[in-house]
Amino acid sequence: MSARSKARQRALQILFEADQRAADPTDVLAEWTRKALSDQANPQVNPYTRELVEGFSERAERIDELLAQYTIGWPLDRMPAVDRNILRLSAFELIWRDDVPDPVVLDEAVQLAREFSTDDSPAFVNGLLGRLKELKPSLRR
């Protein structure tokens, strides 16, 4: 697994934990960082993980707005928490990270859904992110 794939996986874990605790993702990120520094058994927080979590946090409202707008029939609060956070993470990376090719973002998101969610999740995640990819030039603001 590449370093960026591991960073995405950790970012997903942080976003998921924050979502479950109704906490700010940057606060959870800070907790993970402290734990990693004080206990070698905890995984280090990769700089790319930090960029992903902080990037999502800065744009969380806009990202959730976009997901709600383009997810027909699946309000965010009814969506499986893992899928919701994969989509949040990947939407940030897709729309605001120009250094990552779009196909890589989609592939990594589908892989996370395969590994951590339901059998239907990879197709759902791929379909919604594919739609956002088509609309990408008009979605930034």
N, C-alpha and C positions, 0 to 999 in steps of 0.2 A: 504494500500500500504506500502510495506516495506521501510525502510530507504534507502537501496541501489537502489530500484526501483525509489524512488524520486530523488536520486542523479543522476541516469542515465537520467531521464527526464530533470533535470536541465542542465546536461552536453549536452544533445541534443539541448536544447534551446540556449545554449551558442555557440555551434558549428554552429547551423543554423544561428544565428545572425551574427557571424563572417563571414560565407560564404556569406550571403546577403550583408554585408558591405565591403567585400573583406578586412577584417581586420584579424590580428593575433588572434587566439583563446585565447592565454594567455592575450592579452590586453583586450579583452572582459571580460574574467574571472576577471581580476583586477577591471574593471569597476563595474561588478556585486558585487564584494566583497566590494568595497567602498560604493556603494549604500545601501547594506545591513547594513553596519555599521552606516551610517548616517540617514537611514530612516527605522524605524521598520516595515513599510508596505511592504518593499521588502524582499523576502525570503533569508534566510541565505544560504551561499554557504557551503555545506557539504564537509568535507575533502575528501570523495570519489569522489564527483563531481570534485574537484580540481585534484585529481589523474588521473581521466579519461581525463580531458581536457589537462592537462600537458603531460600525456602519449601519447595521440594522437598527440599533437603538436611536440613532440620529434621525432615521427615516421611518420609524415604526408606524406612526400614524398614517403616512402616505402608503406604505406597503400594505397595511391592513385594509385601507380604503380600496386599493387596486384589487386585492384578492377578493374582497367582498363584491366588488363590481363585476369581476369576470368569472366568479365561481357561481354558475347558475344552479340554483337548487341546493346549495350547500353553504348555509351561513357559517361564518368562522367558528362560532361557538358550538355548532353541531359537528364540525369536522373533527376527525380523530386528532388528538393533540400532537402526535408525532408528525402527521401530514401537514398540519397547520404550521409547525415550526420548520419543517423541511422547506415548505413553500416560502415562508418568511425569509429564511436564510438565502435560498436560491433566487428569490425575486430581487433581493438586494444585490447579490453578486451579478445577476443577469443585467439589471438595468443600470447600476451605478459603478460596476467594475469593468472598465474597458480593457484591462490587462488580461482578462480571462475570456477565451473564446466561448461564444454562446453554446456550441455543441458540447463543450466540456462541462459547462454549468448544468445543462440538461442531463447529461450522462451521469454526473456525480449525484444529482438529486434523485434520479431514478434508482441508482445504486443504493443510496441511503434508504429510500422507500422499500426496496427489496429486502434490505437487511433488517430494518427496524419496524416495519409496519405490516399492513395486511396484504393479501394477494392482489386485491384490486388497486392498491395505492400506487404502484409504479405507473400504471396507465393514467390514473387520475392526475398525478403530479406531472407527468410528461405532457398531457393534454393542456393543462392550465399554463404551464411554463411555455409551451409552444405558442399559445395564444399571446402571452405577454411578450415573447420574442418578436412576434409579428408586429406588435404595437409599440415596441421599444422606443422608436424615435419620438413618439408623441407622449410618452409616459413620464419622462423626467420633468420635474419642476421644483 
